[in-house]
Amino acid sequence: MKSQEDDLLVYDEDEAVKFILNYLPKNSKIDDTKIEYVLDVVYDYYDENGLIEEDSTEEASIDEEDMFNYITKCAKKEKMDLSEDDIQMILDGEYEYGKSIGIYNEE
């Protein structure tokens, strides 16, 4: 018999970083440190907006524009060398990773 724990999807940040690095254009200057930074800020955004519930498999509605603006603001504040295009490419790669493991569904 399946338990609720079996239904929870596993997000592996190391695998996500590898996936995103492979997703990015070959001439990209984005490295694993920048990807990890963006993923950490995404997690902070989810946490601050009550979008993370460890025990839940319910879908959350995410305001992508608000999240993008949050990440951009954090990156500028922390003087990360990330353009808006870099951030968007990382987010696109993260979305593709999430789809590949069943976290995100096409709308």
C-alpha atoms as a printed R data frame, in Angstrom:
    type eleno elety resid chain resno      x      y       z
1   ATOM     1    CA   MET     A     1  0.000  0.000   0.000
2   ATOM     2    CA   LYS     A     2  1.305  3.462  -0.921
3   ATOM     3    CA   SER     A     3  1.813  5.927   1.880
4   ATOM     4    CA   GLN     A     4  1.421  9.691   1.582
5   ATOM     5    CA   GLU     A     5  5.208  9.897   1.670
6   ATOM     6    CA   ASP     A     6  5.403  7.822  -1.524
7   ATOM     7    CA   ASP     A     7  3.245 10.421  -3.263
8   ATOM     8    CA   LEU     A     8  5.553 13.328  -2.445
9   ATOM     9    CA   LEU     A     9  7.825 14.288  -5.304
10  ATOM    10    CA   VAL     A    10 11.528 14.538  -4.655
11  ATOM    11    CA   TYR     A    11 13.271 17.725  -5.755
12  ATOM    12    CA   ASP     A    12 17.021 17.241  -5.818
13  ATOM    13    CA   GLU     A    13 18.783 20.602  -5.991
14  ATOM    14    CA   ASP     A    14 22.052 19.047  -7.211
15  ATOM    15    CA   GLU     A    15 20.191 17.328 -10.045
16  ATOM    16    CA   ALA     A    16 18.310 20.554 -10.782
17  ATOM    17    CA   VAL     A    17 21.595 22.463 -11.100
18  ATOM    18    CA   LYS     A    18 23.019 19.822 -13.488
19  ATOM    19    CA   PHE     A    19 19.811 19.843 -15.527
20  ATOM    20    CA   ILE     A    20 19.790 23.649 -15.772
21  ATOM    21    CA   LEU     A    21 23.475 23.792 -16.763
22  ATOM    22    CA   ASN     A    22 22.680 21.396 -19.622
23  ATOM    23    CA   TYR     A    23 19.539 23.371 -20.524
24  ATOM    24    CA   LEU     A    24 21.370 26.689 -20.913
25  ATOM    25    CA   PRO     A    25 22.888 27.738 -24.248
26  ATOM    26    CA   LYS     A    26 26.457 26.502 -24.676
27  ATOM    27    CA   ASN     A    27 27.794 30.075 -24.779
28  ATOM    28    CA   SER     A    28 26.140 30.986 -21.465
29  ATOM    29    CA   LYS     A    29 28.351 32.479 -18.770
30  ATOM    30    CA   ILE     A    30 26.010 31.225 -16.041
31  ATOM    31    CA   ASP     A    31 27.722 28.809 -13.657
32  ATOM    32    CA   ASP     A    32 26.494 26.481 -10.935
33  ATOM    33    CA   THR     A    33 26.981 29.140  -8.224
34  ATOM    34    CA   LYS     A    34 24.586 31.530  -9.975
35  ATOM    35    CA   ILE     A    35 22.045 28.758 -10.499
36  ATOM    36    CA   GLU     A    36 22.255 27.728  -6.841
37  ATOM    37    CA   TYR     A    37 21.789 31.371  -5.840
38  ATOM    38    CA   VAL     A    38 18.629 31.746  -7.930
39  ATOM    39    CA   LEU     A    39 17.226 28.439  -6.653
40  ATOM    40    CA   ASP     A    40 17.863 29.547  -3.069
41  ATOM    41    CA   VAL     A    41 16.098 32.868  -3.670
42  ATOM    42    CA   VAL     A    42 13.169 31.013  -5.299
43  ATOM    43    CA   TYR     A    43 12.942 28.854  -2.173
44  ATOM    44    CA   ASP     A    44 13.017 32.017   0.002
45  ATOM    45    CA   TYR     A    45 10.236 33.511  -2.125
46  ATOM    46    CA   TYR     A    46  8.109 30.371  -1.744
47  ATOM    47    CA   ASP     A    47  8.738 30.326   1.999
48  ATOM    48    CA   GLU     A    48  7.956 34.033   2.511
49  ATOM    49    CA   ASN     A    49  4.725 33.678   0.548
50  ATOM    50    CA   GLY     A    50  3.527 30.531   2.310
51  ATOM    51    CA   LEU     A    51  3.889 28.394  -0.815
52  ATOM    52    CA   ILE     A    52  5.923 25.619   0.813
53  ATOM    53    CA   GLU     A    53  4.228 22.917   2.779
54  ATOM    54    CA   GLU     A    54  6.542 19.954   3.185
55  ATOM    55    CA   ASP     A    55  3.690 17.495   3.810
56  ATOM    56    CA   SER     A    56  1.487 18.578   0.936
57  ATOM    57    CA   THR     A    57  1.226 17.518  -2.685
58  ATOM    58    CA   GLU     A    58 -1.345 20.202  -3.492
59  ATOM    59    CA   GLU     A    59 -0.508 22.628  -6.266
60  ATOM    60    CA   ALA     A    60  0.291 26.216  -5.347
61  ATOM    61    CA   SER     A    61 -0.481 29.199  -7.510
62  ATOM    62    CA   ILE     A    62  2.672 31.213  -8.152
63  ATOM    63    CA   ASP     A    63  2.740 34.786  -9.439
64  ATOM    64    CA   GLU     A    64  5.669 34.340 -11.816
65  ATOM    65    CA   GLU     A    65  6.105 38.068 -12.449
66  ATOM    66    CA   ASP     A    66  6.197 38.815  -8.716
67  ATOM    67    CA   MET     A    67  8.703 36.011  -8.148
68  ATOM    68    CA   PHE     A    68 10.876 37.242 -11.027
69  ATOM    69    CA   ASN     A    69 10.838 40.780  -9.606
70  ATOM    70    CA   TYR     A    70 11.722 39.431  -6.151
71  ATOM    71    CA   ILE     A    71 14.709 37.499  -7.536
72  ATOM    72    CA   THR     A    72 15.879 40.483  -9.590
73  ATOM    73    CA   LYS     A    73 15.658 42.776  -6.565
74  ATOM    74    CA   CYS     A    74 17.601 40.315  -4.383
75  ATOM    75    CA   ALA     A    75 20.281 39.801  -7.043
76  ATOM    76    CA   LYS     A    76 20.812 43.567  -7.402
77  ATOM    77    CA   LYS     A    77 20.850 44.080  -3.640
78  ATOM    78    CA   GLU     A    78 23.435 41.323  -3.187
79  ATOM    79    CA   LYS     A    79 25.418 42.524  -6.225
80  ATOM    80    CA   MET     A    80 25.133 39.204  -8.029
81  ATOM    81    CA   ASP     A    81 26.356 39.367 -11.606
82  ATOM    82    CA   LEU     A    82 23.019 38.249 -13.071
83  ATOM    83    CA   SER     A    83 21.093 39.999 -15.808
84  ATOM    84    CA   GLU     A    84 17.328 39.731 -16.110
85  ATOM    85    CA   ASP     A    85 17.904 37.435 -19.105
86  ATOM    86    CA   ASP     A    86 20.195 35.214 -16.986
87  ATOM    87    CA   ILE     A    87 17.550 34.958 -14.275
88  ATOM    88    CA   GLN     A    88 14.850 34.136 -16.809
89  ATOM    89    CA   MET     A    89 16.994 31.433 -18.442
90  ATOM    90    CA   ILE     A    90 17.656 29.847 -15.039
91  ATOM    91    CA   LEU     A    91 13.947 29.970 -14.180
92  ATOM    92    CA   ASP     A    92 13.077 28.428 -17.547
93  ATOM    93    CA   GLY     A    93 15.587 25.646 -16.928
94  ATOM    94    CA   GLU     A    94 14.236 25.090 -13.416
95  ATOM    95    CA   TYR     A    95 10.710 24.859 -14.831
96  ATOM    96    CA   GLU     A    96 11.847 22.269 -17.381
97  ATOM    97    CA   TYR     A    97 13.549 20.293 -14.592
98  ATOM    98    CA   GLY     A    98 10.361 20.426 -12.546
99  ATOM    99    CA   LYS     A    99  8.324 19.184 -15.504
100 ATOM   100    CA   SER     A   100 10.806 16.348 -16.059
101 ATOM   101    CA   ILE     A   101 10.232 15.019 -12.525
102 ATOM   102    CA   GLY     A   102  6.488 15.701 -12.437
103 ATOM   103    CA   ILE     A   103  6.409 18.727 -10.128
104 ATOM   104    CA   TYR     A   104  5.018 21.138 -12.720
105 ATOM   105    CA   ASN     A   105  2.258 20.595 -15.242
106 ATOM   106    CA   GLU     A   106  1.781 22.500 -18.475
107 ATOM   107    CA   GLU     A   107 -1.117 24.910 -18.208
